């Protein structure tokens, strides 16, 4: 008997949420958010997702950044006529509700005679996210509720330099457009009306002004062919392979830098992975002369466990090291190819769910 009672209670618990659906014709706008009443239970209300907002960093400045990297070849390195540029645009978006918003919603519903209001998250069928910048648009689909996250967008030479020029003129604005499908029911118009499942679109637009004058430390332009007059105390290492998907099935990329010291070389190692940063720093204990060469060896580790160890290469005169595998890029013409929607990869790191 106890076994059957437990089974019956389990069915009730599981069936409860399935029978609860928002009535898309019965809603209220409270405290800056639209809420929908349940189609059966007057005390249950569903909250639409929080509005996307630009996240703030630890210093309370906006969480965006723009890096431009340029390389000019030199006669000493045998690539005098070479030039390439990379841009990396990053933006972090959050979807947190304002303080006291839920409390205000509950007080509003209690004023309507609902003594114990229950608040739930609005069911989401999916949505589209678009990033608009410099007259271009990138779009991707989200299969469920999107809780925000960090966008890391690689830019080709033409797009990167155009955006940097716009930043210098104070004219660069990007926009994030989020359109989500809210799932619910509506009562039919037949003589014996039934509840029919439907959805409505809810759209938010977040404009972001990239203000270099106010936040200069969020914008960095680095010339990779730069030289220092007397010596260096470290080496900046760059790897864009994961950001631009240049090497299929690449799991990790390891660079060993051998610095000449008395008696033997001092070897420093840096590992790049898909989930990590594209820039790393090696700091040396003592400053070294730029005219004194150093050696570099690169190892590629693939997802199936294979390791491809490259030869030691001699470097001299650089205080910035780019280890990106430009295998396909080198075979193309030097002319920049305009970036079109869908051609670039967007790395999006999800944030935590916003609950209700």
Backbone torsions as a table, in degrees:
resi	resn	phi	psi	omega
1	UNK	NA	-44.7	179.8
2	UNK	-62.7	-35.8	-179.2
3	UNK	-64.3	-42.3	-179.0
4	UNK	-69.7	-35.3	178.6
5	UNK	-65.3	-42.4	178.6
6	UNK	-63.6	-40.1	178.9
7	UNK	-64.3	-40.1	179.3
8	UNK	-64.5	-43.3	178.2
9	UNK	-64.8	-37.6	178.9
10	UNK	-63.4	-40.7	178.5
11	UNK	-64.3	-41.1	178.5
12	UNK	-62.6	-42.1	-178.9
13	UNK	-65.1	-42.6	-178.5
14	UNK	-71.8	-34.7	-176.4
15	UNK	-78.0	-23.8	-176.7
16	UNK	-55.4	-57.8	-178.8
17	UNK	-61.8	-30.9	-179.7
18	UNK	-67.5	-31.8	-178.3
19	UNK	-85.2	-10.0	-179.2
20	UNK	-90.7	124.3	179.9
21	UNK	-143.8	145.1	177.8
22	UNK	-70.0	140.4	173.4
23	UNK	-87.7	109.5	-174.2
24	UNK	-69.3	-11.5	177.9
25	UNK	-95.6	-6.9	-174.8
26	UNK	-122.0	96.4	-176.9
27	UNK	-143.1	163.8	177.2
28	UNK	-139.9	151.1	174.0
29	UNK	-104.7	113.4	-175.6
30	UNK	-132.0	130.0	174.3
31	UNK	53.8	37.4	176.8
32	UNK	80.6	13.2	179.7
33	UNK	-138.4	142.5	177.0
34	UNK	-89.0	132.4	178.9
35	UNK	-123.9	143.7	-178.7
36	UNK	-115.3	138.8	178.4
37	UNK	-82.0	149.3	175.2
38	UNK	-64.8	147.0	-175.2
39	UNK	-72.2	-11.7	178.9
40	UNK	-123.4	-37.2	-171.5
41	UNK	-105.9	116.1	-175.6
42	UNK	-68.4	-21.4	-177.2
43	UNK	-88.9	-6.8	-176.8
44	UNK	-104.2	127.0	-178.7
45	UNK	-131.3	147.1	-176.1
46	UNK	-112.3	131.1	-178.6
47	UNK	-97.0	131.3	173.2
48	UNK	-67.9	156.0	-176.3
49	UNK	-58.8	153.8	178.4
50	UNK	-63.8	149.4	-178.7
51	UNK	-69.4	134.0	176.6
52	UNK	-62.0	137.2	179.4
53	UNK	-136.6	150.3	176.1
54	UNK	-69.2	125.2	-178.9
55	UNK	-71.6	159.6	177.9
56	UNK	-112.3	145.0	177.4
57	UNK	-81.1	-176.0	-179.2
58	UNK	-63.0	-28.2	178.2
59	UNK	-90.0	10.1	178.6
60	UNK	68.7	17.5	173.4
61	UNK	-94.4	158.4	-177.0
62	UNK	-61.7	141.5	-174.9
63	UNK	-87.3	73.6	172.4
64	UNK	-141.9	162.8	179.4
65	UNK	-160.9	154.6	179.4
66	UNK	-140.4	118.9	178.2
67	UNK	-114.1	132.9	175.1
68	UNK	-120.7	124.2	179.0
69	UNK	-116.9	129.3	-179.6
70	UNK	-128.6	142.8	178.4
71	UNK	-126.0	126.7	174.9
72	UNK	-113.3	123.1	179.3
73	UNK	-66.7	159.7	-179.2
74	UNK	-133.0	155.1	-179.9
75	UNK	-63.0	-34.4	-178.5
76	UNK	-65.3	-28.5	-178.8
77	UNK	-99.1	2.7	175.4
78	UNK	78.9	11.7	179.7
79	UNK	-133.2	49.5	-173.5
80	UNK	-56.1	-37.1	-175.7
81	UNK	-91.2	6.0	-177.3
82	UNK	-82.9	145.3	173.1
83	UNK	-153.9	134.8	170.5
84	UNK	-148.0	159.2	-179.7
85	UNK	-141.3	146.5	175.4
86	UNK	-130.5	144.8	172.2
87	UNK	-126.8	146.3	176.8
88	UNK	-132.9	115.1	179.3
89	UNK	-107.4	126.8	-178.7
90	UNK	-124.8	146.7	-176.9
91	UNK	-153.0	131.5	178.5
92	UNK	-115.0	127.3	-177.6
93	UNK	-119.0	136.6	177.6
94	UNK	-117.9	160.2	177.1
95	UNK	-133.9	62.6	178.9
96	UNK	-100.4	142.8	179.4
97	UNK	-78.7	146.5	177.4
98	UNK	-61.3	149.7	177.7
99	UNK	-57.9	143.2	176.3
100	UNK	72.5	2.2	-177.5
101	UNK	-65.1	-45.6	-179.9
102	UNK	-63.6	-38.0	179.0
103	UNK	-63.3	-41.4	178.9
104	UNK	-66.2	-36.7	178.7
105	UNK	-66.1	-43.8	179.1
106	UNK	-62.3	-42.1	178.8
107	UNK	-63.1	-38.2	178.9
108	UNK	-64.1	-43.4	179.7
109	UNK	-69.2	-35.9	177.1
110	UNK	-64.7	-33.3	177.0
111	UNK	-66.6	-19.7	177.2
112	UNK	-88.3	1.3	178.1
113	UNK	100.3	5.2	177.9
114	UNK	-90.8	103.3	-170.5
115	UNK	-67.3	-43.1	-177.7
116	UNK	-127.4	78.1	-179.2
117	UNK	-68.2	142.2	177.1
118	UNK	-113.0	126.8	-178.4
119	UNK	-108.1	132.2	179.6
120	UNK	-131.7	164.8	176.5
121	UNK	-77.8	141.3	176.8
122	UNK	-69.4	130.4	176.9
123	UNK	-63.2	137.8	-178.8
124	UNK	-119.1	127.7	178.3
125	UNK	-85.2	-20.7	-177.3
126	UNK	148.9	-179.2	-179.2
127	UNK	-169.5	171.0	177.6
128	UNK	-117.1	140.4	177.4
129	UNK	-123.4	129.4	179.4
130	UNK	-124.7	138.0	175.1
131	UNK	-114.6	118.8	-176.8
132	UNK	-108.3	128.1	179.4
133	UNK	-158.4	139.1	174.6
134	UNK	49.0	41.3	179.0
135	UNK	74.9	9.2	-179.8
136	UNK	-118.5	161.5	-176.9
137	UNK	-138.2	132.1	173.4
138	UNK	-119.9	134.2	-173.2
139	UNK	-135.0	142.7	173.5
140	UNK	-148.6	163.4	-175.2
141	UNK	-105.5	146.6	177.8
142	UNK	-117.4	124.0	-174.8
143	UNK	-78.9	-11.1	-177.7
144	UNK	-148.3	-166.8	179.2
145	UNK	-60.3	128.7	179.3
146	UNK	-98.0	121.6	-173.7
147	UNK	-100.7	10.8	-178.9
148	UNK	96.5	176.4	-179.4
149	UNK	164.4	-171.2	-178.6
150	UNK	-108.8	126.1	175.7
151	UNK	-94.8	133.3	171.4
152	UNK	-125.0	109.3	-170.2
153	UNK	-112.3	113.9	175.4
154	UNK	-77.0	141.9	-178.7
155	UNK	-122.5	139.7	176.5
156	UNK	-75.8	177.8	-172.7
157	UNK	-58.6	-45.8	-176.3
158	UNK	-67.1	-48.7	-178.7
159	UNK	-64.2	-39.9	-178.1
160	UNK	-62.9	-44.9	-178.1
161	UNK	-72.5	-34.4	175.9
162	UNK	-63.6	-42.5	179.5
163	UNK	-67.6	-36.8	179.1
164	UNK	-65.6	-39.4	176.7
165	UNK	-62.1	-41.0	178.3
166	UNK	-64.6	-37.6	177.5
167	UNK	-62.3	-44.7	-179.3
168	UNK	-63.0	-30.4	178.0
169	UNK	-87.1	-3.0	-178.9
170	UNK	70.4	30.8	-173.8
171	UNK	-117.5	9.3	-173.9
172	UNK	-93.1	120.1	173.6
173	UNK	-131.3	136.2	174.6
174	UNK	-118.2	154.8	-178.2
175	UNK	-132.6	140.9	174.8
176	UNK	-113.0	122.7	-179.6
177	UNK	-113.6	122.9	-179.8
178	UNK	-118.2	120.7	177.3
179	UNK	-121.4	117.8	-177.7
180	UNK	-117.9	147.2	178.2
181	UNK	-97.3	114.7	179.8
182	UNK	-88.3	128.7	-174.8
183	UNK	-96.5	137.7	178.6
184	UNK	-168.7	-157.4	-179.3
185	UNK	-135.9	156.3	171.5
186	UNK	-133.4	147.6	179.0
187	UNK	-80.5	133.3	-179.2
188	UNK	-70.4	173.4	-176.6
189	UNK	-108.3	13.8	179.0
190	UNK	-75.4	163.4	178.0
191	UNK	-54.5	-33.0	176.0
192	UNK	-116.0	78.1	-170.3
193	UNK	-63.0	140.2	176.1
194	UNK	-122.6	159.9	178.0
195	UNK	-78.8	125.5	-178.6
196	UNK	-111.8	134.3	179.8
197	UNK	-73.6	130.8	178.5
198	UNK	-144.6	180.0	176.8
199	UNK	-145.0	154.7	175.9
200	UNK	-127.4	149.8	-179.9
201	UNK	-91.9	138.8	176.4
202	UNK	-126.3	123.8	-172.2
203	UNK	-121.0	135.9	174.6
204	UNK	-125.7	145.2	175.3
205	UNK	-126.2	127.3	-179.5
206	UNK	-116.6	102.6	175.3
207	UNK	-83.2	141.1	-179.0
208	UNK	-131.2	119.4	175.1
209	UNK	-91.2	120.9	177.5
210	UNK	-85.4	100.5	-170.6
211	UNK	-100.0	95.6	-179.3
212	UNK	-72.2	-33.0	-178.4
213	UNK	-64.5	-37.4	-177.5
214	UNK	-86.0	-34.1	-177.8
215	UNK	-126.6	68.0	-175.2
216	UNK	-63.4	-28.0	-178.4
217	UNK	-73.6	-6.5	176.9
218	UNK	-87.0	-2.7	-176.8
219	UNK	-127.4	126.3	-177.9
220	UNK	-133.2	129.6	172.6
221	UNK	-116.9	123.6	-175.5
222	UNK	-123.2	124.1	172.9
223	UNK	-92.5	111.6	-173.7
224	UNK	-70.5	-12.4	178.1
225	UNK	-95.0	10.7	-177.6
226	UNK	-61.9	148.7	-179.8
227	UNK	-125.2	151.8	176.0
228	UNK	-110.8	147.7	-170.5
229	UNK	-71.0	-41.9	-169.5
230	UNK	-116.0	-39.2	-177.5
231	UNK	-178.8	177.8	179.1
232	UNK	-133.7	151.4	176.6
233	UNK	-110.2	-1.3	-179.2
234	UNK	-165.8	178.6	-177.2
235	UNK	-140.0	126.7	174.1
236	UNK	-89.7	126.5	-177.0
237	UNK	-114.4	134.5	-177.9
238	UNK	-121.7	142.9	175.3
239	UNK	-144.9	111.7	-178.7
240	UNK	-101.8	8.6	-175.6
241	UNK	-58.9	-45.3	-177.0
242	UNK	-74.8	-35.5	-178.4
243	UNK	-65.6	-34.0	-176.1
244	UNK	-112.4	7.2	177.5
245	UNK	52.6	50.0	-176.4
246	UNK	-81.4	-28.1	-177.8
247	UNK	-119.1	111.5	-178.5
248	UNK	-60.3	140.1	174.1
249	UNK	61.6	23.7	178.8
250	UNK	-78.0	127.6	180.0
251	UNK	-97.4	-42.5	-179.1
252	UNK	-154.3	156.0	176.7
253	UNK	-133.1	123.7	-174.6
254	UNK	-113.2	131.3	176.7
255	UNK	-119.5	129.9	175.2
256	UNK	-108.6	128.3	179.7
257	UNK	-115.9	118.7	-178.6
258	UNK	-102.7	113.7	-178.5
259	UNK	-101.1	127.1	-179.4
260	UNK	-67.3	128.4	175.5
261	UNK	-134.7	171.4	-179.3
262	UNK	-63.6	125.3	177.0
263	UNK	94.5	-52.2	-179.6
264	UNK	-158.0	165.2	179.3
265	UNK	-76.2	143.1	173.7
266	UNK	-95.2	121.0	-175.0
267	UNK	-105.5	125.0	174.1
268	UNK	-111.7	143.1	-176.2
269	UNK	-124.4	137.6	176.1
270	UNK	-130.1	136.5	179.3
271	UNK	-117.4	130.4	176.4
272	UNK	-108.3	138.0	176.6
273	UNK	-134.5	167.7	-176.8
274	UNK	-61.0	-37.1	-176.7
275	UNK	-84.5	-1.6	-176.2
276	UNK	-100.6	-168.7	-179.0
277	UNK	-85.1	160.3	179.1
278	UNK	-92.5	0.4	-176.7
279	UNK	-132.8	136.4	178.0
280	UNK	-139.1	160.9	-177.0
281	UNK	-126.4	131.2	172.8
282	UNK	-110.4	120.7	178.7
283	UNK	-105.3	134.0	-179.5
284	UNK	-102.0	153.3	-178.1
285	UNK	-69.4	-34.4	-178.9
286	UNK	-128.2	149.7	176.3
287	UNK	-68.8	142.6	179.4
288	UNK	-117.9	155.3	178.1
289	UNK	-77.5	134.8	-179.3
290	UNK	-66.0	-24.8	178.6
291	UNK	-75.6	-9.8	179.5
292	UNK	-89.3	119.3	-174.2
293	UNK	-70.4	159.0	172.1
294	UNK	-133.2	165.6	-176.7
295	UNK	-114.5	150.9	-178.0
296	UNK	-134.3	135.9	172.6
297	UNK	-131.3	135.2	-175.3
298	UNK	-116.9	132.3	176.8
299	UNK	-121.3	130.3	177.2
300	UNK	-106.0	130.0	177.5
301	UNK	-113.4	127.8	-175.6
302	UNK	-102.9	164.7	-174.2
303	UNK	-65.1	-23.8	178.1
304	UNK	-87.9	6.4	176.5
305	UNK	97.3	-9.2	179.9
306	UNK	-66.8	146.7	176.2
307	UNK	-124.3	130.1	178.2
308	UNK	-117.4	105.7	-176.1
309	UNK	-95.6	123.3	-180.0
310	UNK	-87.1	171.0	179.7
311	UNK	-78.5	161.2	172.6
312	UNK	-69.3	132.7	179.7
313	UNK	-118.5	143.2	-179.2
314	UNK	-90.5	129.4	178.0
315	UNK	-121.8	148.7	-179.6
316	UNK	-156.4	133.9	172.6
317	UNK	89.0	-2.9	-179.1
318	UNK	-105.5	137.2	170.9
319	UNK	-108.0	8.1	173.7
320	UNK	-135.7	133.6	-173.8
321	UNK	-122.1	122.4	177.4
322	UNK	-108.2	118.6	-177.5
323	UNK	-107.4	16.9	-179.4
324	UNK	-63.0	141.2	178.6
325	UNK	-89.1	94.5	-179.8
326	UNK	-88.6	57.9	-175.9
327	UNK	-70.3	-49.0	-179.0
328	UNK	-81.0	-33.9	-178.1
329	UNK	-64.3	-37.5	-177.0
330	UNK	-64.9	-24.6	-178.6
331	UNK	-84.6	-11.4	-179.2
332	UNK	-89.5	168.6	176.5
333	UNK	-69.2	158.8	-178.3
334	UNK	-71.8	-17.8	-178.7
335	UNK	-65.1	138.9	179.6
336	UNK	-72.0	143.0	178.0
337	UNK	-101.0	124.7	-179.4
338	UNK	-57.9	139.0	178.9
339	UNK	-81.3	122.8	179.8
340	UNK	-112.6	162.2	-179.0
341	UNK	-57.8	128.7	177.6
342	UNK	93.6	-13.5	-177.2
343	UNK	-81.8	-24.0	-177.3
344	UNK	-99.1	155.9	176.0
345	UNK	-96.0	138.0	175.9
346	UNK	-112.1	124.7	173.4
347	UNK	-93.3	118.2	-177.3
348	UNK	-121.9	119.5	175.7
349	UNK	-101.3	120.6	-175.7
350	UNK	-71.9	148.0	172.5
351	UNK	-91.8	-175.1	179.7
352	UNK	-75.8	152.7	177.8
353	UNK	-62.6	143.8	-176.5
354	UNK	-90.4	5.7	179.7
355	UNK	63.4	-121.5	177.4
356	UNK	-103.7	NA	NA
